[in-house]
Amino acid sequence: MMSQPRLICLDEPSLGLAPLLVQEIFRTIKAINAAGTSVLLVEQNARYALETASRGYVLQTGAIIASGPCAALRQDERVREAYLGRAAETAL
């Protein structure tokens, strides 16, 4: 961050981390973005990714099956069933 990049690319930043560290990682990603740096995030944890990003692309077997604002993706039935689970109906 010392070189003040315009874009930072992150691939699975939460992989293998304890839940408390995952929360901290995503807080940090939000802070980096809020400070003006664009973030390209590739993440399997759909819940955190959709809460963090402003726009998302959902891939399934290498093809984009849904894309758009994350608020809309959180309401997409395909995304809810496949990646967020039925409990997401009350949590989101």
C-alpha positions as CSV (number, residue, x, y, z in Angstrom):
1,M,0.0,0.0,0.0
2,M,3.0,2.3,0.3
3,S,3.2,2.7,-3.5
4,Q,-0.5,3.8,-3.5
5,P,-1.8,1.4,-6.1
6,R,-5.0,2.2,-8.0
7,L,-6.0,-1.5,-8.0
8,I,-5.2,-4.4,-5.7
9,C,-6.1,-8.0,-6.7
10,L,-6.9,-10.5,-4.0
11,D,-7.3,-14.2,-4.6
12,E,-9.0,-16.1,-1.7
13,P,-7.8,-13.8,1.1
14,S,-9.8,-15.8,3.7
15,L,-8.6,-19.3,2.7
16,G,-7.6,-21.3,5.7
17,L,-8.0,-18.5,8.2
18,A,-9.8,-18.6,11.5
19,P,-13.2,-16.8,11.6
20,L,-11.9,-13.9,13.6
21,L,-9.1,-13.3,11.1
22,V,-11.5,-13.5,8.2
23,Q,-13.6,-10.8,9.7
24,E,-10.5,-8.6,10.1
25,I,-9.3,-9.3,6.6
26,F,-12.7,-8.2,5.2
27,R,-12.7,-5.1,7.4
28,T,-9.3,-4.2,6.0
29,I,-10.5,-4.8,2.4
30,K,-13.4,-2.4,3.0
31,A,-11.0,0.2,4.5
32,I,-8.6,-0.1,1.5
33,N,-11.5,0.4,-0.9
34,A,-13.0,3.3,1.1
35,A,-9.6,5.0,0.9
36,G,-9.8,5.1,-2.9
37,T,-8.1,1.9,-4.0
38,S,-10.1,-0.4,-6.3
39,V,-10.2,-4.0,-5.2
40,L,-10.6,-7.0,-7.4
41,L,-11.6,-9.8,-5.1
42,V,-11.9,-13.5,-6.0
43,E,-13.5,-15.3,-3.0
44,Q,-15.4,-18.5,-2.4
45,N,-17.0,-17.2,0.8
46,A,-20.0,-15.8,-1.0
47,R,-21.5,-14.2,2.2
48,Y,-18.4,-12.1,2.9
49,A,-17.8,-11.3,-0.8
50,L,-21.3,-10.1,-1.3
51,E,-21.2,-8.0,1.8
52,T,-17.9,-6.4,0.9
53,A,-18.1,-5.8,-2.8
54,S,-20.3,-3.3,-4.7
55,R,-20.5,-5.5,-7.8
56,G,-20.2,-9.2,-8.3
57,Y,-19.9,-12.0,-10.8
58,V,-20.9,-15.5,-9.8
59,L,-19.1,-18.3,-11.6
60,Q,-20.2,-21.9,-11.9
61,T,-17.9,-24.3,-13.8
62,G,-16.1,-21.5,-15.4
63,A,-19.1,-19.6,-16.7
64,I,-20.8,-16.4,-15.4
65,I,-24.2,-17.4,-14.2
66,A,-25.1,-14.1,-12.5
67,S,-23.7,-10.6,-12.3
68,G,-24.7,-7.2,-11.0
69,P,-24.8,-5.1,-7.9
70,C,-24.2,-7.3,-4.9
71,A,-27.4,-6.1,-3.2
72,A,-29.3,-7.7,-6.2
73,L,-27.1,-10.8,-6.2
74,R,-28.0,-11.4,-2.5
75,Q,-31.6,-11.5,-3.5
76,D,-31.1,-13.7,-6.6
77,E,-32.7,-17.1,-5.9
78,R,-30.0,-19.1,-7.7
79,V,-27.3,-17.4,-5.6
80,R,-29.2,-17.8,-2.4
81,E,-29.8,-21.5,-2.8
82,A,-26.4,-22.4,-4.1
83,Y,-24.1,-20.2,-2.1
84,L,-25.9,-18.6,0.8
85,G,-28.3,-21.3,1.9
86,R,-31.9,-21.0,3.0
87,A,-30.9,-19.4,6.3
88,A,-29.9,-16.4,4.2
89,E,-33.6,-15.4,3.8
90,T,-33.7,-14.1,7.3
91,A,-30.0,-13.1,7.7
92,L,-29.8,-10.7,4.7
